[in-house]
Amino acid sequence: MTSLARFLPRERRASRHAARFAALALTIALLPAMPAVSHAATTATTATTDGPVLPAPSNAAMDAVAAMQPSTNIGNTLDAIPDETSWGNPPITKALFDTYRAHGFHSVRIPVTWDNHSSVTAPYTIDPAFLARVKQVADWALSDGLYVVINVHHDSWEWISAMTTDHDNVLARFDALWTQIAAEFKGEPRKLLLESVNEPQFNNATDAQKAQFMNELNSSFVNIVRQSGSRNATRLLVLPTLGDTPDQTLMDNLSAEMAALKDPNLVASVHYYSFWPFSVNIAGFTTFNAQTQQDLLDTFGRLYNTFIAKGIPVYMGECGLLNYPDYTNPNNIVEPGEALKYFELLGYEARINHVTTALWDAGNYLNRNTLQWRVPTLIDQIKSAWRTRSGTAASDLLFVPKSGPITAQTVALNLNGTEFRSLQVNGKELRKGRDYAVSGDQLTLTAATLSSLVGDRAYGVDATLDVRFSKGVPWQIHVISNETPVLAAATGTTSAFAIPTQFNGDVLATMEAKYDDGTDAGPASWTSYQEFTTAFAPDYPNNAITLTPAFFDSLTDGARVTLTFHFWSGALVTYHVTKTGTTVTGTTS
């Protein structure tokens, strides 16, 4: 499952991705120093357009997985530990599948953790009541005409990860689980798929050992399911790469293993949560910039060349962003407009590369209690991207100064193969040539129009514009009155420190931290730009910016640290903190 904030303890999220992100952090540390982040951008950033779908072979497995698009997960539920409702979601109901079907989803992945519902010693018997519950849930989805994926989920790090030191027992338990699961589901329709294991990982193993263990699990899983007979003889079986990571070496290993199995009904699986610094807002990657876009393009290119072009279907069993959306956090760790641009391109690349994508939804997209989408504009963009491209823009935020003259402002549009059609506010169409001008991909709002939109220039969002294109969903631009934020001196402790802040309508994007000698300060010692919420967080209702205990734990005692707060208006505000024991002093100069 995904590492969304709140949905797993942070220590577990960190351990799951530690190796992958340690290497990535090193790579980023070797990049040229990041420039001051400008959030009042006027340059278009997405160069790709709506092009032709790439060619792909046709076979029964490819056709079936194509019919599964789009897909979603019912995460943090049957995979929750110890029980179905332990991680905050209500029990799964038939109405949940009705809702997904009504919104155009064709398949659901139902993650299942078996650890707390089976014996830990031979014969590793699964609790019959739990097995019956899993079957009930799967049958509800199948009765709605949905494809269904059932797997072995958090077991991957609960006990399978110990395969390096407990090889025989882990393999015996894995085989016993799949023998029972296969027997229970062998009569189910072909629309049920079985997935060997979620994000497999192995503690303290060499790369060669990891490849060996991965192949052992996948091949054992295939053999057990096939030998169980009935519809399992030809059922589609989903095999992951190590960690479900779309790395070329790992995908090559899976491709070779699939070729050795000589089974036409196998499906390759990976997960994708975007370029990690963007996905969690660290190292200055606050925008869906060219490097973040290229990571996405490269990933889908590898999937196409390694699997799709060879007639092997790909099921991206989880996709999204690691830290967006999070309905339990009042702050948007990834700026919503930048997230929309990511999902727009994700859907397009999945479509042209024939990759079926499963949104990781742990209750953060669809409210499981009300069966309503938490962020309608987000799901509208995701759904639209299944079919076509949408125009976007350099930003969804346009700042107008609280005082002084108002001047015309230009926003760069990312047309993405569309054409500009109109500009609206509150359903009323503005007049081209009088209220605004369009030249190519440049949208210019007149000073008179901006003056009308902001009115008395109350701090915050004064108006929201809808930019409409020839296809796809509208792009919203929030017109905001602001002034440079003002911070004040403060004292506190390492466990509770807040900077009094007058945000003045502005929105915090990121924070840099440096010692007086110019070296980086903070938990992320390889970059001056610290991770949103891990080191700092805005507290808009209480007019403060909080610095976390984790941030202070990383600081040198008695050494002054200069903080530079980057706001989405482009404003930069500096502040100084010094930790002395457990006491913290903050000053503006």
C-alpha positions in Angstrom: 0.0 0.0 0.0 1.0 3.6 -0.4 2.9 5.6 2.2 0.3 8.3 2.6 0.7 10.5 5.7 -1.6 9.4 8.5 -2.5 6.1 6.9 0.5 4.3 8.2 2.8 5.2 11.1 5.7 7.4 9.8 8.3 4.9 10.9 6.8 2.2 8.8 6.4 4.4 5.8 10.1 5.4 6.1 11.3 1.8 6.4 9.4 0.7 3.4 11.0 3.2 1.1 14.3 3.7 2.8 16.6 2.0 0.4 14.9 3.4 -2.7 14.9 6.9 -1.3 18.4 6.8 0.1 19.8 6.2 -3.3 17.5 8.9 -4.8 18.6 11.4 -2.1 22.2 10.8 -3.0 21.3 11.4 -6.7 19.5 14.7 -5.9 22.4 15.8 -3.6 24.7 15.6 -6.6 22.5 17.8 -8.7 23.4 21.5 -9.1 22.2 23.7 -6.2 18.5 24.4 -6.5 17.8 28.1 -7.3 15.4 30.1 -5.1 12.0 28.6 -5.8 9.9 31.0 -7.8 6.2 30.3 -7.3 4.9 33.2 -9.3 5.8 31.4 -12.5 4.6 32.5 -15.9 6.3 29.8 -18.0 4.4 26.7 -19.3 6.0 23.5 -18.0 4.3 20.6 -19.7 5.4 20.1 -23.3 3.7 16.9 -24.2 0.6 17.0 -26.3 -2.3 14.6 -27.1 -0.7 12.1 -29.5 -1.4 8.7 -30.9 -1.7 5.6 -28.8 1.3 3.4 -29.1 1.0 0.0 -30.9 0.6 -3.0 -28.8 0.0 -6.7 -29.5 -3.4 -8.2 -28.9 -3.9 -11.4 -26.9 -6.4 -12.6 -24.3 -4.4 -11.4 -21.3 -3.7 -8.0 -22.8 -7.4 -7.5 -23.7 -8.6 -8.5 -20.2 -6.2 -6.1 -18.4 -7.1 -3.3 -20.9 -10.8 -3.9 -19.9 -9.8 -3.4 -16.3 -8.9 0.3 -16.8 -9.6 2.3 -14.8 -9.0 0.6 -11.4 -8.9 1.6 -7.8 -7.8 0.1 -4.4 -9.8 -0.4 -1.3 -6.9 0.2 0.9 -6.4 0.2 4.7 -9.3 -2.1 5.2 -8.9 -5.9 4.7 -5.2 -5.2 4.7 -5.4 -3.2 8.0 -3.7 -4.7 11.1 -5.1 -6.2 13.1 -8.7 -5.9 11.8 -10.7 -4.5 8.9 -11.6 -1.2 10.7 -8.4 -0.7 12.7 -7.0 2.0 10.4 -10.1 4.2 10.4 -12.2 2.9 7.5 -15.7 1.4 7.9 -16.3 -2.2 6.9 -16.6 -2.7 3.1 -20.2 -2.8 1.8 -21.8 -3.7 -1.4 -22.7 0.0 -1.8 -19.0 0.9 -2.1 -18.7 -1.2 -5.2 -21.9 0.2 -6.6 -20.4 3.7 -6.2 -17.1 2.8 -7.9 -19.0 1.2 -10.8 -21.3 4.3 -11.1 -18.2 6.5 -11.4 -16.7 4.5 -14.2 -14.3 2.2 -12.5 -13.9 -1.2 -14.1 -11.9 -3.0 -11.5 -10.9 -2.9 -7.9 -7.8 -4.2 -6.1 -8.7 -5.5 -2.6 -5.5 -5.7 -0.6 -5.6 -8.4 2.1 -3.2 -9.0 5.0 -3.4 -12.5 6.3 -0.9 -12.4 9.1 -3.3 -11.7 12.0 -5.9 -14.1 10.5 -3.7 -17.3 10.1 -1.6 -19.4 12.4 2.1 -18.6 12.4 3.1 -22.3 12.6 2.4 -25.2 10.3 -0.1 -25.9 8.8 -0.6 -22.1 8.8 -4.4 -22.3 8.8 -6.4 -19.3 7.7 -9.3 -18.3 10.0 -12.3 -19.6 8.1 -14.4 -16.6 9.1 -11.9 -14.2 7.7 -11.5 -16.2 4.5 -15.3 -16.2 4.1 -15.3 -12.4 4.6 -12.7 -11.9 1.9 -14.8 -14.0 -0.5 -18.0 -12.1 0.4 -16.3 -8.8 -0.4 -14.9 -10.2 -3.7 -18.2 -11.6 -4.7 -19.9 -8.3 -4.1 -17.5 -6.6 -6.5 -17.8 -9.4 -9.1 -21.6 -9.2 -8.9 -21.3 -5.5 -10.0 -19.4 -6.7 -13.1 -16.0 -5.4 -11.8 -12.7 -7.1 -12.2 -11.2 -7.9 -8.8 -7.6 -8.4 -7.7 -6.9 -10.2 -4.4 -3.4 -10.4 -2.9 -1.1 -11.1 0.0 -0.4 -7.5 1.2 1.3 -6.3 4.4 2.6 -9.8 5.0 5.4 -8.8 2.7 7.1 -6.8 5.6 5.3 -8.5 8.5 7.0 -11.8 7.9 8.0 -12.5 4.3 10.8 -9.9 4.6 12.5 -12.4 7.0 13.2 -14.8 4.1 16.9 -14.0 4.2 17.3 -15.7 7.7 14.2 -17.9 7.8 14.0 -19.0 4.2 12.3 -22.4 4.5 9.7 -21.4 7.1 8.7 -18.2 5.1 8.4 -20.1 1.9 6.3 -22.9 3.6 4.0 -20.3 5.1 3.7 -18.4 1.8 2.9 -21.7 0.0 0.4 -22.7 2.6 -1.5 -19.4 2.4 -1.7 -19.6 -1.4 -2.8 -23.2 -1.3 -5.8 -22.3 0.9 -6.6 -19.1 -1.0 -6.4 -20.8 -4.4 -8.7 -23.6 -3.2 -11.3 -21.0 -1.9 -11.3 -19.0 -5.1 -10.8 -21.6 -7.8 -14.4 -21.6 -8.9 -14.6 -17.8 -9.2 -15.2 -16.1 -12.6 -12.2 -15.2 -14.7 -12.7 -11.6 -13.7 -11.0 -12.4 -10.4 -7.2 -12.0 -10.6 -4.8 -13.2 -7.9 -1.6 -11.2 -7.1 1.3 -13.1 -5.5 2.6 -10.4 -3.0 2.5 -6.7 -2.5 5.7 -4.7 -2.5 8.0 -7.6 -1.6 11.1 -6.8 0.3 13.9 -8.8 2.0 15.9 -7.7 5.0 19.6 -7.7 4.9 19.8 -9.5 1.5 22.2 -9.0 -1.4 20.8 -8.0 -4.8 21.3 -11.5 -6.0 19.5 -12.9 -3.0 16.6 -10.5 -3.5 16.3 -11.6 -7.2 16.4 -15.2 -6.2 13.7 -14.8 -3.4 11.5 -12.8 -5.7 11.6 -15.4 -8.4 11.0 -18.2 -5.8 7.9 -16.5 -4.5 6.4 -15.7 -7.9 7.1 -19.1 -9.4 5.8 -21.0 -6.4 2.7 -18.9 -6.4 2.0 -19.6 -10.1 2.6 -23.3 -9.7 0.3 -23.6 -6.6 -2.5 -21.7 -8.2 -2.3 -23.6 -11.5 -2.2 -27.0 -9.8 -5.4 -26.1 -7.8 -7.3 -26.6 -11.0 -10.8 -25.5 -12.1 -10.7 -21.9 -13.3 -7.4 -21.3 -11.6 -5.8 -23.3 -14.4 -6.1 -20.2 -16.7 -6.8 -17.4 -14.3 -4.8 -14.2 -14.8 -2.0 -14.0 -12.2 -0.3 -10.8 -11.2 3.4 -10.9 -10.5 5.3 -7.9 -9.0 8.8 -6.7 -9.4 10.9 -6.4 -6.2 9.1 -3.8 -4.1 6.8 -3.2 -7.1 9.4 -0.8 -8.2 9.6 0.2 -11.9 13.4 0.0 -12.0 14.7 -1.3 -15.3 16.9 -4.1 -13.7 14.0 -5.3 -11.6 11.6 -5.3 -14.5 14.1 -7.2 -16.6 14.3 -9.8 -13.9 10.5 -10.1 -13.8 10.4 -10.3 -17.6 12.9 -13.2 -17.6 11.1 -15.0 -14.9 7.8 -14.7 -16.7 9.4 -16.0 -19.9 10.8 -19.0 -18.0 7.3 -19.8 -16.6 5.9 -20.0 -20.2 2.4 -19.0 -19.0 0.3 -16.8 -21.3 -1.9 -15.6 -18.5 0.6 -13.6 -16.4 0.4 -9.9 -15.7 3.3 -7.7 -14.7 2.8 -5.3 -11.8 4.6 -2.2 -10.5 3.6 0.8 -8.4 4.1 4.5 -9.1 3.9 7.5 -6.8 5.8 10.1 -8.9 9.3 11.5 -8.4 9.7 11.1 -4.6 10.9 14.7 -3.8 7.8 16.1 -5.5 5.5 13.5 -4.0 6.5 14.4 -0.4 7.6 18.1 -1.0 11.2 18.0 -0.2 14.5 19.4 -1.8 12.6 22.3 -3.4 10.5 20.1 -5.7 7.3 22.0 -5.0 6.1 22.2 -8.6 5.4 19.5 -11.3 8.6 20.6 -13.1 10.5 19.2 -16.0 12.5 16.7 -14.0 9.4 15.4 -12.2 7.6 15.1 -15.5 10.5 13.3 -17.1 10.5 10.7 -14.3 6.9 9.9 -15.2 7.6 9.7 -18.9 10.7 7.5 -18.4 8.7 5.1 -16.2 6.0 4.6 -18.7 8.5 4.3 -21.5 10.3 1.5 -19.5 7.0 -0.3 -18.9 6.1 -0.1 -22.6 9.4 -1.4 -23.9 9.9 -4.1 -21.3 6.4 -5.6 -21.2 3.6 -4.0 -23.3 5.5 -4.1 -26.7 6.1 -7.8 -26.0 2.5 -8.6 -25.4 2.8 -8.7 -21.6 0.0 -6.7 -19.8 0.9 -4.3 -17.1 -1.3 -3.6 -14.0 0.0 -0.6 -12.1 -1.5 -1.9 -8.9 -1.0 1.4 -7.0 -0.5 5.0 -8.2 -1.0 8.4 -6.8 1.1 10.8 -4.7 2.6 9.8 -1.3 1.5 12.9 0.5 -1.6 14.1 -1.4 -4.5 14.1 -0.7 -4.6 13.7 3.0 -8.0 14.6 4.4 -6.7 14.4 8.0 -4.1 17.2 7.4 -5.4 20.7 7.0 -2.4 21.6 4.9 -1.8 20.6 1.3 1.7 19.2 1.3 1.6 19.1 -2.5 0.0 22.2 -3.9 -3.4 21.1 -5.4 -2.8 22.6 -8.8 0.6 20.9 -9.2 -1.1 17.6 -8.2 -3.7 18.1 -10.8 -1.0 18.5 -13.5 0.6 15.3 -12.3 -2.7 13.3 -12.5 -3.5 14.8 -15.9 -0.2 13.6 -17.4 -0.3 10.2 -15.5 -3.7 9.4 -17.1 -2.5 10.4 -20.5 0.7 8.3 -20.3 -1.2 5.3 -19.0 -3.6 5.6 -21.9 -1.1 5.9 -24.7 1.1 3.2 -23.3 -1.7 0.6 -22.5 -1.0 0.5 -18.8 -4.0 -0.1 -16.5 -3.7 2.1 -13.4 -5.2 1.4 -9.9 -5.5 4.6 -7.8 -4.4 4.0 -4.2 -7.5 5.0 -2.2 -7.3 4.4 1.5 -10.3 6.6 2.1 -8.5 9.8 1.2 -10.2 10.1 -2.3 -13.7 8.6 -1.6 -15.2 9.1 1.8 -16.1 5.6 2.8 -18.8 6.8 5.2 -20.7 9.1 2.9 -19.6 7.6 -0.5 -18.8 11.1 -1.7 -15.6 12.3 -3.3 -13.6 14.5 -0.9 -12.1 16.7 -3.6 -14.5 16.8 -6.7 -12.0 18.8 -8.9 -9.4 16.1 -8.3 -11.5 13.1 -9.2 -13.0 15.0 -12.2 -9.4 15.5 -13.5 -8.5 11.8 -12.9 -11.7 10.6 -14.6 -11.2 13.0 -17.6 -7.6 11.8 -18.1 -8.9 8.2 -18.7 -10.3 9.5 -22.0 -8.5 12.7 -23.1 -6.1 15.4 -22.2 -7.0 18.6 -20.4 -5.4 22.0 -20.6 -3.6 23.3 -17.5 -1.5 26.3 -16.6 1.8 27.3 -15.1 -0.1 27.8 -11.8 -3.6 27.8 -10.3 -2.7 30.7 -8.0 -2.6 34.3 -9.1 -1.6 36.9 -6.5 -2.7 40.5 -6.5 -1.0 42.9 -4.0 -3.2 44.1 -1.2 -2.2 47.7 -1.7 -0.8 49.8 -4.5 -1.7 49.8 -8.2 -3.1 46.7 -9.9 -1.5 45.8 -13.2 -2.3 43.3 -15.9 -0.9 39.8 -15.3 -0.1 37.0 -17.7 -0.4 33.3 -17.0 1.1 30.7 -19.3 -1.2 27.9 -20.4 -0.2 24.3 -20.9 -2.5 23.5 -23.8 -1.6 19.8 -24.0 -3.1 19.5 -27.5 -6.3 21.4 -26.7 -7.4 24.9 -27.7 -8.4 27.7 -25.4 -12.2 28.3 -25.5 -13.3 30.7 -22.8 -12.7 32.3 -19.4 -15.5 32.3 -16.9 -16.1 33.4 -13.3 -19.1 32.2 -11.3 -20.6 30.8 -14.6 -20.3 34.1 -16.3 -18.2 34.3 -19.5 -15.7 37.1 -19.6 -15.2 39.0 -22.8 -12.1 38.3 -24.9 -10.4 41.6 -25.9 -12.0 43.6 -23.1 -11.4 41.5 -20.0 -8.5 39.4 -21.1 -6.4 38.6 -24.1 -5.0 35.3 -25.4 -1.9 35.0 -27.6 -0.8 31.4 -28.2 -0.4 29.9 -24.8 -0.3 33.3 -23.0 -3.5 34.4 -21.1 -3.4 38.0 -20.0 -5.9 39.4 -17.5 -6.4 43.2 -17.7 -5.8 45.4 -14.7 -9.5 46.4 -14.8 -10.6 42.8 -14.7 -8.3 42.0 -11.8 -9.5 45.1 -9.9 -13.1 43.9 -10.4 -12.2 40.3 -9.2 -10.4 41.3 -6.0 -13.0 43.9 -5.0 -11.9 45.4 -1.7 -8.8 43.1 -1.7 -9.6 41.1 1.4 -6.8 38.7 2.2 -7.1 35.3 0.6 -9.0 34.0 -2.4 -11.3 36.7 -3.8 -12.4 34.9 -7.0 -11.9 31.7 -8.9 -11.6 31.7 -12.7 -12.5 28.7 -14.9 -10.3 28.4 -18.0 -12.1 26.2 -20.5 -10.5 24.3 -23.3 -11.7 22.4 -26.4 -11.6 19.2 -24.4 -11.0 17.9 -20.9 -11.9 19.6 -17.6 -11.6 23.4 -16.9 -8.5 24.7 -15.2 -9.2 26.9 -12.1 -7.2 29.9 -11.3 -7.6 31.3 -7.8 -7.2 35.1 -7.6 -5.7 36.0 -4.2 -5.1 39.3 -2.5 -1.9 39.2 -0.4 1.0 41.1 1.1 4.4 39.7 2.2 3.9 37.6 5.3 5.3 39.0 8.6 7.0 36.8 11.2 7.6 37.7 14.9 10.2 36.7 17.6 9.3 33.8 19.8 10.6 31.5 22.5 9.6 27.9 23.1 10.9 24.4 23.5 12.2 21.7 21.2 8.9 19.9 21.7 6.6 22.9 21.1 7.8 25.9 19.1 5.7 28.1 16.8 6.6 31.2 14.9 3.9 33.9 15.1 3.0 34.6 11.5 0.7 37.0 9.7 0.3 35.1 6.4 -1.5 38.1 4.9 -3.3 35.9 2.3 -0.2 34.1 1.2 0.4 30.3 1.2 3.6 28.6 2.4 5.4 26.5 -0.2 8.6 25.2 1.4 11.3 26.1 3.9 15.1 26.2 3.7 17.4 25.8 6.7 21.1 26.6 6.8 23.7 27.2 9.6 25.6 30.4 9.6 28.6 28.7 7.9 26.3 27.9 4.9 25.9 24.2 5.5 22.4 22.6 5.4 20.5 22.1 8.6 17.5 19.9 9.4 16.5 16.2 9.3 17.2 16.1 5.5 20.9 16.9 5.8 21.5 16.4 2.1 19.4 19.4 1.1 18.6 22.8 2.5 14.9 22.4 1.6 13.2 20.5 4.3 10.3 18.1 4.1 6.8 19.6 4.5 5.3 18.6 7.8 8.3 16.5 8.8 10.3 19.6 9.7 7.8 22.4 9.5 4.1 23.1 8.8 1.9 26.2 8.5 -0.9 26.6 11.0 -3.1 29.1 9.2 -6.0 29.2 11.8 -3.6 30.0 14.6 -1.4 32.4 12.6 1.7 30.4 13.1 4.4 28.2 11.5 5.3 25.2 13.6 8.8 23.6 13.7 8.7 20.0 14.7 10.6 18.1 17.4 12.2 16.1 14.6 13.6 19.3 13.1 15.2 20.4 16.4 16.5 16.9 17.2 18.7 17.3 14.1 20.2 20.7 15.0 23.5 21.4 16.6 23.1 22.8 20.0 23.9 26.5 20.2 24.3 27.0 16.5 22.1 29.6 14.8 20.0 28.4 11.9 18.6 30.7 9.2 15.3 29.7 7.9 14.0 31.0 4.5 10.3 30.5 4.0 9.2 30.4 0.4 5.6 31.4 -0.3 3.6 30.7 -3.4 3.4 34.4 -4.3 7.2 34.4 -4.7 7.8 36.1 -1.4 10.9 35.0 0.6 11.0 35.7 4.4 13.9 34.8 6.6 13.9 33.9 10.3 16.5 32.7 12.8 16.3 29.9 15.4 18.8 28.8 18.0 18.4 25.6 20.1 20.1 25.7 23.6 19.3 22.4 25.3 15.5 22.1 25.2 15.0 25.9 24.8 14.5 27.5 21.4 14.8 31.2 20.6 13.5 32.7 17.4 14.3 36.1 16.0 13.6 38.0 12.8 17.1 39.5 12.6 
